[in-house]
Every structure is written in structure tokens, then in C-alpha cells.
Amino acid sequence: DGYIDFVDNRLLYAVDTKIHHVEAWGSFAEHLREYSGGLGESEYRQRTTQWGKGASNYAIWKWMNTMSFPELGLSTDRLYDIKPKPRGSLPFDFNGYGGIDLIVAQDGLIASDLLNGFDLEICKASFDGKKFHIPDPHLTFAAKTKMETNRRAVVGSYVAHYQEPEGQYVGAIEFSRNASATISAVRRDVPNTPFYKRLDVANMLPDRYNPNADMFDHHGTFQDPMVKMKHGASIQFHNWCCKLIDRLRKYQQRGIEVVDAPTIADNFRTYQFSIMAHEMM
């Protein structure tokens, strides 16, 4: 349940939140069958441990090749080095599955800043090494919670205005335009939230998309970084709204009462769109 998954291109850069991304560490035996490639448990554990030792190199490659967009304020000089301590070992899951979610903050933030940016108040319960911190204890201990005000407003409006594109195969540009129309309606309903900054930056970029561009010439196609930023921002905002809805539903299914939850029809489908695969997932 990564917030902004390090191995997932559906939600990388468009939403201006306090969380930079989430990494999945601790690949356990339950993932053996799906991802081991026929290896036994011991061999698979050795391989994922080796991945853990080289995870910082992978992080740098991922940052440079898919997450570094200076035009959106995500520049190449914000690299970091995350790995186990010397002589330590911790398996790292390249597929995004693991038992430990490592939440990486934007530059200059501390753990408490991240807690204050969570969707649901109950998720802010924490232990800082000395004390437990329980938000709204009268609700938390009754298995109830509130949703962060701005996110609740955005989700409620997005659900009200979103019309799923028709057809089984929807192109990236078509999906982007559909999402942009929904976002315009949301911004009329909810004009002041901290989530629109990078949408505004993307809107100011020149539109280099060329429907007649040669697929082997990246200029003007969706492989063109400028096109990806221009049209991908609205897609990723859509994916972010879907992520919020999925998490809201997950906690409700666990028996948590979200006391001020937005109204969402049971048949509302949270299909996310993969920018690279050009398909809904």
C-alpha cells in the first residue's frame, strides 16, 4: 500500500505532498512463489539481501531516469543514500512488496511533518522512541477516525465529477484530457488546497505532443519528458485520488468508521492509469 511507490510509474511526481516516495523493504517468504523465478527460499533470501546492499545504486538510477524533473522542482542534486548499516543485511523488494514500508520525506522535513500529512487521523498514531502519540484518542480507541479536510474535499468533488472514459483501450492523451476536465471541476469546488502546485507548473509547460510523431523518435511522443510532464500531471493526480479512495475503503473494510467520509458509490471504480504502459490498471 505504498503512498508513492518507488517502483511504480503511476504516481511519481505530480502531487505536491510531504512524502517523496515509499520503498518496500523486507521481502518475506510469502512473496517467494511469485517473484523467486523458481529459487528456493534460502536462495531467494540471499538474492533479495544482495538487492538490499545495492539498493542505493538502484535508487540513484531510478531517480535520475524516472523521477528527476527539474521543471517541476525535482532536480538531480537531491540524491540520497539509503542502505543497511555496515555488516547489516535487509532484503529489498524491487517489485514493491515487502514487510517494511520506508517512507522518504521531501527535503527539509522530519518524521512529525510526515505524520501531519497523512490522510486519516488514526494513521498518525506513533511511537517516537520515548512516548506514544495517539491523535483524537476518543475516536481512535473507538475504532473511528476523521479524514484530513483538504483530501476529503478533493475526493468528494472528484468522485462527483469524474466520468470514466468509454472503451477498453484509452490512450494516454485522451485519458489526460479526461482527467484534466475533472480536475478543472474539482478546482472550482475546492479552489484552495496545497495539492495543485505542480499541476499549475505542468499547465505552463509548452505542449510538444505530436500525434503524427514517429514512435521511434521520442520528441513529441509520450516518451518525450516534456510531453510526459505536461500531460502526465493530470493522470497522476487522478491516480492519487484513486489511491486515497482505495485506502479509505481499506480502512472501512477493516471496521474503522470514518466519521466524515465523502460519499462514494459502491460501484465507483478506482482504475489507475499507467503512463508508461498506456493502460488502466
C-alpha positions in Angstrom: 0.0 0.0 0.0 2.8 2.4 -0.9 1.8 6.1 -1.0 4.0 7.0 -3.8 5.6 3.7 -4.8 9.3 3.8 -5.7 8.9 1.1 -8.4 5.6 2.3 -9.8 5.3 4.9 -12.5 1.6 5.7 -11.9 2.3 8.2 -9.2 5.8 9.7 -9.1 5.9 13.5 -9.3 2.6 15.3 -9.9 1.1 15.7 -6.4 2.9 18.2 -4.1 2.8 16.3 -0.8 5.2 16.0 2.1 6.0 12.4 1.1 8.6 11.9 -1.6 8.0 8.2 -2.1 7.7 4.9 -0.3 10.2 2.0 -0.6 9.3 -1.6 0.3 12.0 -3.4 2.3 11.8 -6.9 3.9 10.8 -9.3 1.2 9.4 -12.3 3.0 8.7 -15.9 2.2 5.1 -15.2 1.1 6.5 -13.5 -2.0 8.7 -16.4 -2.9 6.4 -18.2 -5.3 5.5 -15.1 -7.3 9.0 -13.4 -7.6 11.6 -16.1 -7.0 12.0 -17.3 -10.5 12.0 -20.9 -9.3 14.6 -20.3 -6.5 14.3 -22.0 -3.1 13.6 -19.9 0.0 17.2 -19.8 1.1 18.5 -18.8 -2.4 15.7 -16.2 -2.8 16.6 -14.6 0.6 20.2 -14.4 -0.4 19.3 -12.7 -3.6 17.0 -10.1 -2.0 19.6 -9.4 0.6 22.1 -8.7 -2.2 19.5 -6.4 -3.7 19.3 -4.6 -0.3 23.1 -4.0 -0.4 22.8 -2.4 -3.8 19.5 -0.6 -3.3 21.2 2.8 -3.1 22.6 2.4 -6.6 19.2 1.4 -7.8 17.7 4.4 -6.1 20.1 6.7 -7.9 19.3 5.1 -11.2 15.6 5.3 -10.6 15.8 9.0 -9.5 17.9 10.0 -12.5 15.9 8.2 -15.1 12.3 8.4 -14.0 11.8 10.9 -11.1 14.1 13.8 -11.9 12.2 16.6 -13.5 13.9 20.0 -12.8 10.9 21.8 -14.4 8.7 20.5 -11.6 11.2 21.3 -8.9 12.5 17.8 -8.6 16.2 18.2 -9.5 19.1 15.7 -9.9 21.0 17.1 -6.9 18.6 15.7 -4.4 20.0 12.2 -4.3 20.2 10.2 -1.1 21.9 7.1 0.1 19.7 4.5 1.8 21.1 1.1 2.7 21.6 -1.2 5.7 24.3 -0.4 8.2 27.7 -1.9 7.6 27.7 -5.7 8.1 23.9 -5.4 8.3 21.5 -7.1 5.9 17.9 -6.3 5.0 16.2 -7.7 1.9 14.9 -5.1 -0.6 12.0 -5.9 -2.9 12.3 -4.4 -6.4 8.7 -5.4 -7.1 7.4 -3.1 -4.4 6.3 -5.8 -2.0 7.8 -6.2 1.5 7.0 -6.2 5.2 8.6 -2.8 6.0 7.4 0.5 4.3 10.2 3.0 4.4 8.6 6.5 3.9 11.0 9.0 2.5 10.2 12.7 3.1 10.7 15.6 0.9 13.9 17.6 1.6 13.9 19.5 4.9 11.1 17.6 6.6 11.1 15.5 9.8 9.0 12.5 10.8 6.4 14.5 12.6 5.9 16.5 9.4 5.0 13.3 7.6 2.6 12.2 10.3 0.7 15.5 9.9 0.3 14.9 6.2 -1.4 11.5 6.5 -4.9 11.0 5.1 -6.6 9.6 8.1 -6.1 10.8 11.7 -5.9 7.2 13.0 -2.7 6.7 10.9 -1.0 9.4 12.9 -0.6 7.2 15.9 3.1 6.8 16.5 5.9 6.0 18.9 9.0 8.3 18.8 11.2 6.1 20.9 10.1 7.6 24.2 6.3 8.3 24.0 3.3 7.0 22.2 1.2 9.7 20.5 -2.4 9.0 19.8 -4.5 11.5 17.8 -8.1 12.1 18.8 -7.9 9.2 21.4 -11.7 9.4 22.0 -12.1 8.4 18.3 -9.0 6.2 17.8 -9.8 3.9 20.7 -13.4 3.6 19.5 -12.1 2.5 16.0 -13.2 5.7 14.5 -11.3 8.4 12.6 -11.6 11.6 10.6 -10.2 12.2 7.1 -7.9 15.1 6.5 -10.0 18.1 5.5 -8.4 19.0 2.1 -8.2 15.4 0.9 -11.8 14.8 1.9 -13.0 17.8 -0.1 -10.9 16.9 -3.1 -12.0 13.2 -3.1 -15.7 14.1 -2.7 -15.6 16.5 -5.6 -13.5 14.2 -7.8 -16.0 11.4 -7.3 -18.9 13.7 -8.1 -17.4 14.9 -11.4 -15.4 12.0 -12.8 -16.7 10.2 -15.8 -14.8 7.0 -16.7 -13.6 7.1 -20.4 -15.5 4.8 -22.7 -13.8 1.9 -24.5 -11.4 -0.8 -23.3 -8.3 0.9 -24.7 -7.8 4.5 -23.8 -4.7 6.4 -24.9 -2.6 8.5 -22.6 -3.5 11.8 -24.1 -7.2 11.0 -24.1 -7.0 9.9 -20.5 -5.0 13.0 -19.6 -7.7 15.3 -21.2 -10.5 13.5 -19.4 -8.7 13.8 -16.1 -7.9 17.5 -16.7 -11.6 18.2 -17.2 -12.4 16.5 -13.9 -9.6 18.4 -12.1 -11.0 21.7 -13.5 -14.4 21.0 -12.0 -12.7 20.0 -8.7 -10.7 23.2 -8.5 -13.9 25.2 -8.9 -15.4 23.3 -6.0 -12.2 23.3 -3.9 -10.1 26.2 -5.0 -7.6 26.3 -2.1 -5.7 23.2 -1.3 -1.9 22.5 -1.2 -2.2 19.9 -4.0 -2.3 22.0 -7.2 1.2 23.5 -7.4 2.7 21.0 -9.8 -0.4 20.9 -11.8 0.0 24.6 -12.4 3.6 24.1 -13.4 2.7 21.4 -15.8 0.0 23.6 -17.3 2.6 26.3 -18.1 4.9 24.0 -20.0 4.8 24.1 -23.8 2.7 21.3 -25.4 5.1 19.3 -27.6 2.8 16.4 -28.2 2.6 15.5 -31.9 0.1 12.8 -32.8 2.0 12.2 -36.0 5.4 11.8 -34.4 7.4 8.8 -35.3 7.2 6.3 -32.4 10.9 5.7 -32.7 11.6 9.4 -32.3 10.9 10.3 -28.7 10.4 14.0 -29.5 6.7 14.7 -29.4 5.6 11.3 -28.2 4.7 10.3 -24.6 8.3 9.1 -24.2 9.3 12.8 -24.5 9.9 14.0 -20.9 8.3 17.4 -21.7 5.2 15.6 -23.0 5.2 13.2 -20.1 5.3 16.1 -17.6 2.7 18.2 -19.5 0.1 15.5 -19.9 1.1 13.1 -17.1 0.4 15.5 -14.2 -3.4 15.3 -14.6 -3.1 11.5 -15.0 -1.1 11.2 -11.8 -3.5 13.5 -9.9 -6.3 11.1 -10.9 -4.2 8.1 -9.7 -3.6 9.9 -6.4 -7.4 10.4 -5.9 -7.9 6.7 -6.6 -5.1 5.9 -4.1 -7.0 8.0 -1.4 -10.2 6.2 -2.2 -8.7 2.8 -2.1 -7.1 3.5 1.3 -10.3 4.9 2.7 -12.2 1.8 1.6 -9.4 -0.5 3.0 -9.8 1.0 6.5 -13.6 0.9 6.3 -13.4 -2.8 5.4 -11.2 -3.3 8.5 -14.1 -2.0 10.6 -12.8 1.6 11.0 -15.6 4.1 10.9 -14.5 7.3 9.0 -16.9 9.7 10.6 -16.8 12.4 7.9 -16.1 10.2 4.9 -17.0 11.6 1.4 -19.9 9.9 -0.3 -18.6 7.3 -2.8 -20.8 4.9 -4.6 -20.0 1.2 -4.1 -19.6 0.7 -7.9 -17.2 3.6 -8.3 -14.1 2.0 -9.9 -10.6 3.3 -9.0 -8.8 2.4 -12.1 -5.3 4.0 -12.2 -3.6 4.7 -15.5 0.0 3.7 -16.1 1.8 6.4 -18.0 4.4 4.1 -19.4 2.1 1.1 -20.2 -0.6 3.4 -21.5 -3.4 1.4 -19.9 -5.8 1.4 -17.0 -4.8 -0.8 -14.1 
